[in-house]
Amino acid sequence: MKKNILISTGGSGGHTVPAVILYEHLKNDYKMFLTSDNRGAKYINKNNYDYELIEIPRISKNIFLFPYTVFYLVIFIFKSFFFMKKNNIQILISTGGYMSLPLCISARILNIKIYLFEPNMVIGRSNKFFLKFSEKIICYSKNLKKFPEKYKNKIYLIEPLLRKEIYNTKRKLEKMIKKPFKILIIGGSQGSQFFDQEISELMIELNKNYEISIIQQIADENKNKIIKKKYEDIGIKCDLFGFNDKVFLKYSDIDFAITRSGASTISELVYFNIPFIAIPLPNSKDDHQFYNAKEYFDKKFCWLFNQSDYKKENFKEFILKLIKNPQDYLEKKNNMIEFSYQNTWNNINQKILNLINEN
């Protein structure tokens, strides 16, 4: 008889996208269940996945709102408890975040095995709290910041999770730079106002010295037409879009990217062999975006800049130098090609199945 496995997720695409990928890896061998909050639900295709909505308010630091938060947390612990009991859940896989609290607490009460998943280079607070109750924590690296030394034996390494259809998408292996230089600008699942304003202006300046074309995620839909007109008025070919969970379909012809440092986004760029400038989200929790980018910077896959250091003229000169003297660019591309050949669907699938079956 197949085991019943629940994957809990929610919040941003950084939690939800990997949860859906894990679901896909396990669905042929186990009876799968999925839970999310309202924020995470927008990243889940309702036609492909039947999920249970378990909403929980953000844990507020406001002392007057704390009783309200505790009250609703208790309610959702009861809801999680009865959901897991009713469906005879035997294994819980949590992708972290405050959304996981009622489910992990209920799993602990019901003596259900807990596995954690941490895609970032800084262990999340929820995952850190539940480490001692977990069987293993699935990670991309052993070098996680703030990770308790006594639980290092619980780390289970896999290659970065990518959606199955990505493996069937053409990758750009060409190593020549030619005109137009095709640049991807992407602010992650939540977009970036900074990219809409500052990086768009940078592209306009850059095009004065070298022909470029642009594929860009726009955070503010109201600015889409304005930015598009600015580009087209000076002859820049562009493709502008809002959040798009199929954005990887645009990657096969990209030369270079400027991006935030969400784990899923930069893992996809590495797989597609696209050298990139990482500008981490300044206020990301525990500075996890900086450390995500730092891991790939140390592997010589990307360049890393803090948003606070951004100066348009300096960035323009930096990119022009890369184009005109591409040795550094090509080295990063070669490093990515060598690294990503091990990242196959079957390889990761076997590792995940081995983990579940061994425990």
N, C-alpha and C positions, 0 to 999 in steps of 0.2 A: 504494500500500500504506500502511495506517495505521501511524503511529509507535507504538512501545511506550513508554508512560509509567508510571513507578513513583512513587507518592506514599508517602513514609515519615512515620510519625507514632507516637504513643504518649504515655504519661504521663497528664496530666490532660485533662479535656474541652476546655481551652483550646487544646491542640494537636490533639486528635483530631476534634472537631466541624468545624473549618474544613477539615481534610484530607478528610473525607467530602463536604463541600460542593464542594470543588475537584474531587473524583472525579466528582460528579454533573454539573458543568459540562463536563467533558471526555469523558465516557464515550461520547457519540454520535459523536465525531470521531476518537478514538484508542483503541487497545487499552490498557486500564487495568489496573494492578496496585497492590496496597496492602499495606504492611507495618505491623505494630504490635507493641508489647510487651504483656505481660499487663495492665499497668495501663490502657493505652489501649483494650484489647480490649472492656472492659465498655461503652464508648460506641459500639461498632460493632455494628449489627444483623447477626447472622450469617446471617440469611435473605436479606439483600439484597447482602452483600458477601463475596466470597471473599478472605481476606487471609492473608498469610504471617506467622507469629509469629516475630519475631526479638527475643529477650530479651537485655538487657544489664544487668549490675549497675550500680547508681549508683556514680559515681566517688567513692570515699571519701577523706577527708582524713587518715584514720588510716594512718600510715606502714607499719604491720604488715599492713594489708589491701591496700595498693597493688599488690604483686606479684600477688595474687589477681585484682584488677580488670584489670590489664594482660593476664594470662593469658586471661581470658574475653573481653576486648575483641578479642584476636588471633583467638580461635576464631570470634567473630561477624563479624569482618572477612572471614574465609575463607568463612563461610556466606553473607554478603551478596554477596561476589564471585561465587560460583558460582551463586547465585540470579539475579543480574543478567545473568551470562554466558549461563546456560541460557535465559532468557526474552528475550534480545536487547534489553535495555532501552536506549533511546536518549536518554531524558530522565529525570532524577530531580528531583522536587519535594520538598523537605524542609521540614517545618513546625517544625523546630528541636528543642531539648532534647537531653539526653545520648543519647537513643535514636537520634538521627540519625548519631552518630559513625561506626559501622561502615559504614553505607550511603554516606555522603558520602566517606569514605576510599576505599571500593571504586570509587565512581563516578569519583573522581579517577584511580585506577590504570588504570581501563578507558577513560579519556578520554570519559566520558559527560557531556553537558551538565547542569549543576546550576542549578536555580532555587530560591531560598529564599522562604519565606513568614514574615512577622513581623506578627502581629496586635496586638502590644503597643506601647506608646509608649517602651519601652526595648528596644534590640536585645538579644536573648539571646546568651549567650556562644558557643554553638555556631554560630549564624548569623553572629556577628561573626568567628569564626575562619575560616569557609568563604567569607566575602564575596569575597576576592580570587580564588577559584576559580570563582565563580558568574557566570552570564550576567546575571541581574537578581535583585532582591529585591522581592517583592510586599508593599506596605505600605498602610496607611490614611492616613498622614500623612508629610510630609517632615521633621517636627520630632522625630524619634526621638532620645532621649537616648543618649549614648555611641556615636553613629554616626560612624565615621571620615569626615572631610571628603573625603578623596581618593576615596571610593567613592560619593559622593552621586549621581553620574550613573547608578548602577545601580538607584536607587529607581524602582519602577514603581507608580503609585498606582491603587488601585481603591476603590470604595465598600465598606463593611463587608460581609463575606460572611454571608448569611443562608440558612437552609434553604429549599428551593423551596416547601414547603408553607406557609411563613410568609406568602408573598405572596398566598396564597389565603385567609388568615385575616382576619376583620373587624378593622379598627382603630377605636379610639375617637376620634372627631373632636369629640365633644360638649365644650363649653367651660364648662359650668355645674358648680358644686359642689353636690351635694345629699346628703341622708342616705339610707342610710348611706354614709359615706366609705369607699370600697373600697381597702384597702391590701394590696399584695403585699410579702412579706418573703422574700428569697431570698439564700442564702449562696453561690451558685455550685455548680459540679459537685462540690466536695468538702464542701459544707455549712459550717455555722459554729456551734460551741458557744456562742459569744458571742451570736449571734442567738437561739438557743434559750432562753438564760437572760435576758439583759438586755433584748433588744427585746421579748420576750414580756411581761415585767413592765411595760415602757413602754406596750404596747398596753392592758393592763388599766387603767393609770392614765389613759390618754388617753380611754378609753371613758366614764369618769366625767363628762367634760365635753362629749363629742361622740360621737354614735352612729357606730360603725365596723363594718365587716365585714372579715375577714382571710383571705387566701390565703397560706399560709406553708410554706416548705420547712423540715423538721426534720432536723437532722444526726444526732441520736441517736434511733433508732427506739424505744428504751425510754422516752423522754420524751413520745412522741406522745400517748398516752392521758392522761398527767398534764396536759400543756399544754391539750389539747382540753377536758378537764373544767374547768380553770380558766376558760377562755373561756366555755364554755357555762353555767357557774354564774352568770355575771353578764350573760348574754344576748347575748354576741358570737357572731354567725354566723361559722363558720370552716371552712376546707378545708385540712387539713394533709397533707403528703406528704413522701416521701423524695426521692432523686434521680429526676428525671423528664425525659427528653429531649424530651418533648412539652409541657413546661410553658407554651410560648407559646400553647397552646390556651386557657389560662386568662386571657390578657392582655386580651382584647377588651373586658372590662367593668371594668378596673382604673383607678382615679383617680390612684394615687400608689404609689411603691415605696421600700423601704429595702433596700439591696443592697450586696454586695461589688462589686469593680470588675474582674471578669474581662472581657476584651474582647468575648466573644460575648454575655454577659448584658447589658451596658450598650448594645451595638449594637442588640440586639433591643428593649430598652426605648425607645430613641430612635425606632426604626422604628414602634413602636406608640404613639408620642406620649405616653409616661408619664413625667412629671417625677419625679425620684428624688433621694433622699439617698444619696450614695455614702460608705460607710465601708470604705476599702481594707483588705485583709488586712495586718496589721502586719508580718508576716515574709515577705512575698512577695519572690521573688528580685529583686535590684536595685531594690526598691521599685516594680516595674512597675505594680502595681495603683494606687498613688497617682498615677502619671503618666498611666495610662489615664483615671482620673477627672478629673485636672487638665485634660486635653485637652477634655473635655466641659463641665467647669466654665467654662473660658475661652470656650467657645461659648455659654454661658448656657443649658445644657440641664439642669443639676443643681446640687445643693448638695453641698459636700465637707467632711467632718469626719474627723479622725483618731480612731481608737478610744480612744487615750489621753486625749482631751479629753471623752469621753462622760460626761455627767451626766444622769440620767433626768429630773429636773425641768426642766432647760434644754431638752432635746429635746422634752419634752411642750409647753412653752410655745412653742417654735419652730414645731411642727406646727400647734398651735391658731391661731397668728398667721397661718400660711399659709391655713388654712381660712377664717378670719374676714375676712382682707384678701387676697384671692387675686390681686392684680395681678402679683406676682412669679411665682406659680404659672402664671398664664395666659400671661405673657410667655415662659416656658420652653416651654410647650406649643406656642405659635405658632412659636418658633424651631425646634423639632423638626419641625413640619409642613413648614416651608420647606426644611429640610435633607434630609429623608428622601424627598422626591418623586422625586429623581434615582436613588434606590436601587431599581432594578428588576432582576429576574432577567436579562432580555435585555440590558440595558445592561452588567452585570458580565460576563455570558457572552461578549459580543463583545470586551470588553477582554482577557479571559483568552485567548481564541482568537487575537486579534491578536498578543499577546505571544509565544505559542508558535510561531505561523506565521512571525513576522518574524525569528526567531533560529534 
